[in-house]
């Protein structure tokens, strides 16, 4: 959790530092991606995710495309959480 907090604060700092140069800085927070993890791991992990499953790699395509597009051109210093609700628990 400390490293996640550090990354979020670095994002805000860099957004302010580079903002006048037109550089946007945002962070995506992801959760676990399903890659044939063993049953024991899944039994412990899945109850912590409100959507009840691990991510498929394609679940992250939309947020990445959004941040790369002009649709997010006025967005900087932000953290976008795409974790199936994991951080809400």
C-alpha positions as MATLAB code, in Angstrom:
seq = 'XXXXXXXXXXXXXXXXXXXXXXXXXXXXXXXXXXXXXXXXXXXXXXXXXXXXXXXXXXXXXXXXXXXXXXXXXXXXXXXXXXXXXXXXX';
ca = [
       0.000    0.000    0.000;
       2.902    2.360    0.652;
       4.213    1.961   -2.886;
       0.734    2.623   -4.328;
       0.448    5.796   -2.252;
       3.906    6.908   -3.356;
       2.973    6.392   -7.003;
      -0.235    8.392   -6.594;
       1.649   11.278   -4.968;
       4.361   11.162   -7.642;
       1.607   11.359  -10.270;
       0.225   14.542   -8.714;
       3.681   16.069   -8.333;
       4.660   15.353  -11.943;
       1.306   16.649  -13.215;
       2.022   20.000  -11.538;
       5.692   20.008  -12.541;
       5.096   19.255  -16.243;
       1.601   20.727  -16.635;
       2.721   24.086  -18.060;
       4.640   22.181  -20.734;
       1.415   20.462  -21.793;
       2.393   17.080  -20.402;
      -0.400   15.125  -18.721;
       0.439   12.587  -16.024;
      -2.108   10.059  -14.766;
      -1.944    6.685  -13.058;
      -3.908    3.497  -13.669;
      -4.382    1.205  -10.671;
      -5.031   -2.358  -11.726;
      -5.850   -5.548   -9.857;
      -4.819   -9.112  -10.508;
      -5.052  -10.587  -13.979;
      -6.180  -14.191  -14.312;
      -3.332  -16.364  -15.562;
      -4.219  -19.883  -14.427;
      -3.495  -19.225  -10.757;
      -3.961  -22.251   -8.537;
      -7.248  -22.899   -6.734;
      -5.837  -22.044   -3.309;
      -4.847  -18.571   -4.461;
      -8.209  -17.993   -6.164;
     -10.111  -19.193   -3.078;
      -8.327  -16.548   -1.001;
      -8.351  -13.748   -3.596;
     -11.799  -13.827   -5.191;
     -13.821  -13.047   -2.038;
     -11.912   -9.746   -1.884;
     -13.175   -8.657   -5.320;
     -16.796   -7.444   -5.474;
     -17.076   -8.465   -9.127;
     -16.043  -11.969   -8.084;
     -13.364  -12.563  -10.692;
      -9.867  -11.600  -11.669;
      -9.339   -9.313  -14.638;
      -8.972  -10.425  -18.197;
      -6.156   -8.435  -19.863;
      -8.711   -6.873  -22.215;
     -10.536   -5.350  -19.220;
      -7.820   -2.683  -19.204;
      -8.044   -1.746  -22.884;
     -10.776    0.879  -22.459;
      -9.105    2.888  -19.686;
      -5.762    2.844  -21.518;
      -7.356    4.000  -24.782;
      -9.274    6.699  -22.893;
      -6.108    8.101  -21.307;
      -4.294    8.038  -24.658;
      -7.123    9.851  -26.435;
      -8.296   13.453  -26.595;
     -11.264   12.420  -24.449;
      -8.953   12.818  -21.434;
      -7.129   15.925  -22.654;
      -8.109   17.973  -19.579;
      -7.251   15.204  -17.129;
      -3.958   15.250  -15.244;
      -2.785   14.332  -11.776;
      -5.496   11.710  -11.503;
      -5.575    8.089  -10.457;
      -7.992    5.812  -12.297;
      -8.803    2.650  -10.376;
      -9.766   -0.370  -12.501;
      -9.735   -3.239  -10.050;
     -13.158   -4.880  -10.017;
     -13.867   -3.155   -6.703;
     -10.866   -4.687   -4.894;
      -9.853   -1.346   -3.357;
     -13.422   -0.716   -2.162;
     -13.289   -3.664    0.226;
];
